[in-house]
Amino acid sequence: MTEVHPALGPLAGLVGTWRGEGEGAYPTIASFAYTEMVVFGASGRPFLAYAQRTWRAGTEAPLHAETGWLRGPADGRAELVVAQPTGLAEASVLTVGDRDGAVVLDGARTPLLRSPGARPVVDVRRRFVLDGDELRYDLWMTWAGHEDTHHLRAVLRRTVPAA
């Protein structure tokens, strides 16, 4: 079992595998349902490895994937560094707080770095809420002239506890 670095503080509760259902919508696409799995892994260092995958509900056709690291927290903030195979990269700052006993990671709008062939997504904003063995997730994005528009919402349950 890999120890969780003590500097991670409230982020240590994220370690494990999470799975659940979500829904997506955006003004430029039809609404859709999806299945999501997120894994946060400890390395003994002051960051968590992060991997996320989604599949279309009912068909299990792959939709999205991203990987990266959750660093911190320091001074009440954490950093989420993410790369996507679609050519987008993100380095978000998330405020780490407590809301009625839940750990809340709330991000500001973050401009994205794009490869030449990536869609012109301008920015994203994320929120994670860790409440015991439930992880809620929301994502907003700016794309196609729709500024800071809610795109994804999921509720995940811990399926594999921290090892």
C-alpha positions as protocol buffer text, in pm:
chain_id: "A"
residue {
  index: 1
  type: MET
  ca { x: 0 y: 0 z: 0 }
}
residue {
  index: 2
  type: THR
  ca { x: 140 y: 340 z: -101 }
}
residue {
  index: 3
  type: GLU
  ca { x: 116 y: 599 z: 172 }
}
residue {
  index: 4
  type: VAL
  ca { x: -63 y: 924 z: 100 }
}
residue {
  index: 5
  type: HIS
  ca { x: 171 y: 1219 z: 152 }
}
residue {
  index: 6
  type: PRO
  ca { x: 58 y: 1414 z: 462 }
}
residue {
  index: 7
  type: ALA
  ca { x: 76 y: 1745 z: 271 }
}
residue {
  index: 8
  type: LEU
  ca { x: -228 y: 1635 z: 66 }
}
residue {
  index: 9
  type: GLY
  ca { x: -451 y: 1689 z: 371 }
}
residue {
  index: 10
  type: PRO
  ca { x: -818 y: 1675 z: 268 }
}
residue {
  index: 11
  type: LEU
  ca { x: -730 y: 1556 z: -84 }
}
residue {
  index: 12
  type: ALA
  ca { x: -627 y: 1218 z: 62 }
}
residue {
  index: 13
  type: GLY
  ca { x: -997 y: 1125 z: 72 }
}
residue {
  index: 14
  type: LEU
  ca { x: -1001 y: 1119 z: -309 }
}
residue {
  index: 15
  type: VAL
  ca { x: -766 y: 821 z: -334 }
}
residue {
  index: 16
  type: GLY
  ca { x: -946 y: 524 z: -489 }
}
residue {
  index: 17
  type: THR
  ca { x: -1159 y: 433 z: -788 }
}
residue {
  index: 18
  type: TRP
  ca { x: -1489 y: 609 z: -850 }
}
residue {
  index: 19
  type: ARG
  ca { x: -1764 y: 509 z: -1092 }
}
residue {
  index: 20
  type: GLY
  ca { x: -2105 y: 650 z: -1171 }
}
residue {
  index: 21
  type: GLU
  ca { x: -2340 y: 813 z: -1415 }
}
residue {
  index: 22
  type: GLY
  ca { x: -2341 y: 1156 z: -1568 }
}
residue {
  index: 23
  type: GLU
  ca { x: -2520 y: 1375 z: -1813 }
}
residue {
  index: 24
  type: GLY
  ca { x: -2390 y: 1621 z: -2066 }
}
residue {
  index: 25
  type: ALA
  ca { x: -2546 y: 1906 z: -2257 }
}
residue {
  index: 26
  type: TYR
  ca { x: -2431 y: 2205 z: -2455 }
}
residue {
  index: 27
  type: PRO
  ca { x: -2608 y: 2447 z: -2691 }
}
residue {
  index: 28
  type: THR
  ca { x: -2425 y: 2298 z: -2992 }
}
residue {
  index: 29
  type: ILE
  ca { x: -2499 y: 1926 z: -2926 }
}
residue {
  index: 30
  type: ALA
  ca { x: -2779 y: 1690 z: -2822 }
}
residue {
  index: 31
  type: SER
  ca { x: -2795 y: 1602 z: -2452 }
}
residue {
  index: 32
  type: PHE
  ca { x: -2642 y: 1266 z: -2363 }
}
residue {
  index: 33
  type: ALA
  ca { x: -2597 y: 1025 z: -2072 }
}
residue {
  index: 34
  type: TYR
  ca { x: -2265 y: 864 z: -1989 }
}
residue {
  index: 35
  type: THR
  ca { x: -2083 y: 632 z: -1749 }
}
residue {
  index: 36
  type: GLU
  ca { x: -1768 y: 767 z: -1587 }
}
residue {
  index: 37
  type: MET
  ca { x: -1474 y: 621 z: -1401 }
}
residue {
  index: 38
  type: VAL
  ca { x: -1216 y: 832 z: -1217 }
}
residue {
  index: 39
  type: VAL
  ca { x: -906 y: 698 z: -1043 }
}
residue {
  index: 40
  type: PHE
  ca { x: -698 y: 900 z: -798 }
}
residue {
  index: 41
  type: GLY
  ca { x: -375 y: 725 z: -698 }
}
residue {
  index: 42
  type: ALA
  ca { x: -117 y: 801 z: -431 }
}
residue {
  index: 43
  type: SER
  ca { x: 256 y: 783 z: -499 }
}
residue {
  index: 44
  type: GLY
  ca { x: 388 y: 887 z: -158 }
}
residue {
  index: 45
  type: ARG
  ca { x: 466 y: 1231 z: -301 }
}
residue {
  index: 46
  type: PRO
  ca { x: 258 y: 1552 z: -254 }
}
residue {
  index: 47
  type: PHE
  ca { x: 34 y: 1490 z: -556 }
}
residue {
  index: 48
  type: LEU
  ca { x: -226 y: 1239 z: -672 }
}
residue {
  index: 49
  type: ALA
  ca { x: -226 y: 1073 z: -1014 }
}
residue {
  index: 50
  type: TYR
  ca { x: -556 y: 1133 z: -1193 }
}
residue {
  index: 51
  type: ALA
  ca { x: -717 y: 932 z: -1474 }
}
residue {
  index: 52
  type: GLN
  ca { x: -1069 y: 975 z: -1611 }
}
residue {
  index: 53
  type: ARG
  ca { x: -1265 y: 782 z: -1873 }
}
residue {
  index: 54
  type: THR
  ca { x: -1624 y: 811 z: -1997 }
}
residue {
  index: 55
  type: TRP
  ca { x: -1846 y: 586 z: -2207 }
}
residue {
  index: 56
  type: ARG
  ca { x: -2183 y: 649 z: -2373 }
}
residue {
  index: 57
  type: ALA
  ca { x: -2457 y: 507 z: -2148 }
}
residue {
  index: 58
  type: GLY
  ca { x: -2614 y: 191 z: -2284 }
}
residue {
  index: 59
  type: THR
  ca { x: -2359 y: 128 z: -2560 }
}
residue {
  index: 60
  type: GLU
  ca { x: -2032 y: 161 z: -2366 }
}
residue {
  index: 61
  type: ALA
  ca { x: -1881 y: 338 z: -2668 }
}
residue {
  index: 62
  type: PRO
  ca { x: -1583 y: 546 z: -2551 }
}
residue {
  index: 63
  type: LEU
  ca { x: -1648 y: 921 z: -2527 }
}
residue {
  index: 64
  type: HIS
  ca { x: -1362 y: 1097 z: -2349 }
}
residue {
  index: 65
  type: ALA
  ca { x: -1042 y: 1039 z: -2155 }
}
residue {
  index: 66
  type: GLU
  ca { x: -797 y: 1257 z: -1969 }
}
residue {
  index: 67
  type: THR
  ca { x: -502 y: 1203 z: -1741 }
}
residue {
  index: 68
  type: GLY
  ca { x: -294 y: 1415 z: -1511 }
}
residue {
  index: 69
  type: TRP
  ca { x: -214 y: 1507 z: -1154 }
}
residue {
  index: 70
  type: LEU
  ca { x: -375 y: 1684 z: -860 }
}
residue {
  index: 71
  type: ARG
  ca { x: -111 y: 1880 z: -670 }
}
residue {
  index: 72
  type: GLY
  ca { x: -126 y: 2048 z: -332 }
}
residue {
  index: 73
  type: PRO
  ca { x: -307 y: 2177 z: -146 }
}
residue {
  index: 74
  type: ALA
  ca { x: -109 y: 2481 z: -39 }
}
residue {
  index: 75
  type: ASP
  ca { x: -260 y: 2799 z: 103 }
}
residue {
  index: 76
  type: GLY
  ca { x: -610 y: 2656 z: 51 }
}
residue {
  index: 77
  type: ARG
  ca { x: -552 y: 2586 z: -318 }
}
residue {
  index: 78
  type: ALA
  ca { x: -474 y: 2278 z: -527 }
}
residue {
  index: 79
  type: GLU
  ca { x: -359 y: 2249 z: -887 }
}
residue {
  index: 80
  type: LEU
  ca { x: -512 y: 2014 z: -1142 }
}
residue {
  index: 81
  type: VAL
  ca { x: -284 y: 1946 z: -1440 }
}
residue {
  index: 82
  type: VAL
  ca { x: -464 y: 1756 z: -1719 }
}
residue {
  index: 83
  type: ALA
  ca { x: -386 y: 1639 z: -2072 }
}
residue {
  index: 84
  type: GLN
  ca { x: -646 y: 1511 z: -2317 }
}
residue {
  index: 85
  type: PRO
  ca { x: -588 y: 1303 z: -2631 }
}
residue {
  index: 86
  type: THR
  ca { x: -803 y: 1559 z: -2815 }
}
residue {
  index: 87
  type: GLY
  ca { x: -509 y: 1802 z: -2802 }
}
residue {
  index: 88
  type: LEU
  ca { x: -616 y: 2008 z: -2501 }
}
residue {
  index: 89
  type: ALA
  ca { x: -410 y: 2073 z: -2187 }
}
residue {
  index: 90
  type: GLU
  ca { x: -515 y: 2245 z: -1866 }
}
residue {
  index: 91
  type: ALA
  ca { x: -349 y: 2371 z: -1548 }
}
residue {
  index: 92
  type: SER
  ca { x: -631 y: 2477 z: -1313 }
}
residue {
  index: 93
  type: VAL
  ca { x: -615 y: 2628 z: -968 }
}
residue {
  index: 94
  type: LEU
  ca { x: -887 y: 2489 z: -739 }
}
residue {
  index: 95
  type: THR
  ca { x: -987 y: 2646 z: -409 }
}
residue {
  index: 96
  type: VAL
  ca { x: -1007 y: 2374 z: -143 }
}
residue {
  index: 97
  type: GLY
  ca { x: -1279 y: 2426 z: 116 }
}
residue {
  index: 98
  type: ASP
  ca { x: -1528 y: 2260 z: 345 }
}
residue {
  index: 99
  type: ARG
  ca { x: -1902 y: 2283 z: 293 }
}
residue {
  index: 100
  type: ASP
  ca { x: -2113 y: 2103 z: 555 }
}
residue {
  index: 101
  type: GLY
  ca { x: -1842 y: 1840 z: 604 }
}
residue {
  index: 102
  type: ALA
  ca { x: -1779 y: 1784 z: 232 }
}
residue {
  index: 103
  type: VAL
  ca { x: -1447 y: 1871 z: 68 }
}
residue {
  index: 104
  type: VAL
  ca { x: -1509 y: 2114 z: -219 }
}
residue {
  index: 105
  type: LEU
  ca { x: -1256 y: 2184 z: -493 }
}
residue {
  index: 106
  type: ASP
  ca { x: -1383 y: 2483 z: -688 }
}
residue {
  index: 107
  type: GLY
  ca { x: -1197 y: 2607 z: -992 }
}
residue {
  index: 108
  type: ALA
  ca { x: -1193 y: 2939 z: -1173 }
}
residue {
  index: 109
  type: ARG
  ca { x: -1219 y: 2965 z: -1550 }
}
residue {
  index: 110
  type: THR
  ca { x: -892 y: 2835 z: -1689 }
}
residue {
  index: 111
  type: PRO
  ca { x: -768 y: 2903 z: -2043 }
}
residue {
  index: 112
  type: LEU
  ca { x: -662 y: 2587 z: -2227 }
}
residue {
  index: 113
  type: LEU
  ca { x: -350 y: 2517 z: -2427 }
}
residue {
  index: 114
  type: ARG
  ca { x: -444 y: 2364 z: -2763 }
}
residue {
  index: 115
  type: SER
  ca { x: -254 y: 2165 z: -3021 }
}
residue {
  index: 116
  type: PRO
  ca { x: -300 y: 2287 z: -3382 }
}
residue {
  index: 117
  type: GLY
  ca { x: -568 y: 2026 z: -3458 }
}
residue {
  index: 118
  type: ALA
  ca { x: -768 y: 2062 z: -3134 }
}
residue {
  index: 119
  type: ARG
  ca { x: -1117 y: 2209 z: -3118 }
}
residue {
  index: 120
  type: PRO
  ca { x: -1108 y: 2576 z: -3019 }
}
residue {
  index: 121
  type: VAL
  ca { x: -1231 y: 2529 z: -2662 }
}
residue {
  index: 122
  type: VAL
  ca { x: -1137 y: 2857 z: -2491 }
}
residue {
  index: 123
  type: ASP
  ca { x: -1155 y: 2768 z: -2122 }
}
residue {
  index: 124
  type: VAL
  ca { x: -1301 y: 2528 z: -1863 }
}
residue {
  index: 125
  type: ARG
  ca { x: -1412 y: 2549 z: -1503 }
}
residue {
  index: 126
  type: ARG
  ca { x: -1446 y: 2246 z: -1273 }
}
residue {
  index: 127
  type: ARG
  ca { x: -1597 y: 2168 z: -935 }
}
residue {
  index: 128
  type: PHE
  ca { x: -1549 y: 1847 z: -735 }
}
residue {
  index: 129
  type: VAL
  ca { x: -1743 y: 1778 z: -415 }
}
residue {
  index: 130
  type: LEU
  ca { x: -1618 y: 1485 z: -203 }
}
residue {
  index: 131
  type: ASP
  ca { x: -1880 y: 1378 z: 51 }
}
residue {
  index: 132
  type: GLY
  ca { x: -1777 y: 1048 z: 211 }
}
residue {
  index: 133
  type: ASP
  ca { x: -1798 y: 779 z: -58 }
}
residue {
  index: 134
  type: GLU
  ca { x: -1969 y: 1009 z: -309 }
}
residue {
  index: 135
  type: LEU
  ca { x: -1787 y: 1234 z: -555 }
}
residue {
  index: 136
  type: ARG
  ca { x: -1990 y: 1491 z: -748 }
}
residue {
  index: 137
  type: TYR
  ca { x: -1841 y: 1663 z: -1048 }
}
residue {
  index: 138
  type: ASP
  ca { x: -1942 y: 1958 z: -1269 }
}
residue {
  index: 139
  type: LEU
  ca { x: -1766 y: 2113 z: -1568 }
}
residue {
  index: 140
  type: TRP
  ca { x: -1838 y: 2436 z: -1754 }
}
residue {
  index: 141
  type: MET
  ca { x: -1666 y: 2543 z: -2076 }
}
residue {
  index: 142
  type: THR
  ca { x: -1643 y: 2824 z: -2327 }
}
residue {
  index: 143
  type: TRP
  ca { x: -1667 y: 2712 z: -2688 }
}
residue {
  index: 144
  type: ALA
  ca { x: -1847 y: 2818 z: -3006 }
}
residue {
  index: 145
  type: GLY
  ca { x: -1945 y: 3155 z: -2858 }
}
residue {
  index: 146
  type: HIS
  ca { x: -2109 y: 3009 z: -2545 }
}
residue {
  index: 147
  type: GLU
  ca { x: -1919 y: 3157 z: -2253 }
}
residue {
  index: 148
  type: ASP
  ca { x: -1880 y: 2960 z: -1925 }
}
residue {
  index: 149
  type: THR
  ca { x: -2169 y: 2722 z: -2007 }
}
residue {
  index: 150
  type: HIS
  ca { x: -2247 y: 2414 z: -1797 }
}
residue {
  index: 151
  type: HIS
  ca { x: -2149 y: 2103 z: -1993 }
}
residue {
  index: 152
  type: LEU
  ca { x: -2114 y: 1798 z: -1763 }
}
residue {
  index: 153
  type: ARG
  ca { x: -2249 y: 1673 z: -1431 }
}
residue {
  index: 154
  type: ALA
  ca { x: -2177 y: 1333 z: -1272 }
}
residue {
  index: 155
  type: VAL
  ca { x: -2229 y: 1156 z: -942 }
}
residue {
  index: 156
  type: LEU
  ca { x: -1969 y: 888 z: -872 }
}
residue {
  index: 157
  type: ARG
  ca { x: -1945 y: 633 z: -591 }
}
residue {
  index: 158
  type: ARG
  ca { x: -1626 y: 488 z: -451 }
}
residue {
  index: 159
  type: THR
  ca { x: -1588 y: 135 z: -591 }
}
residue {
  index: 160
  type: VAL
  ca { x: -1236 y: 55 z: -476 }
}
residue {
  index: 161
  type: PRO
  ca { x: -1114 y: 210 z: -152 }
}
residue {
  index: 162
  type: ALA
  ca { x: -770 y: 360 z: -112 }
}
residue {
  index: 163
  type: ALA
  ca { x: -508 y: 85 z: -126 }
}
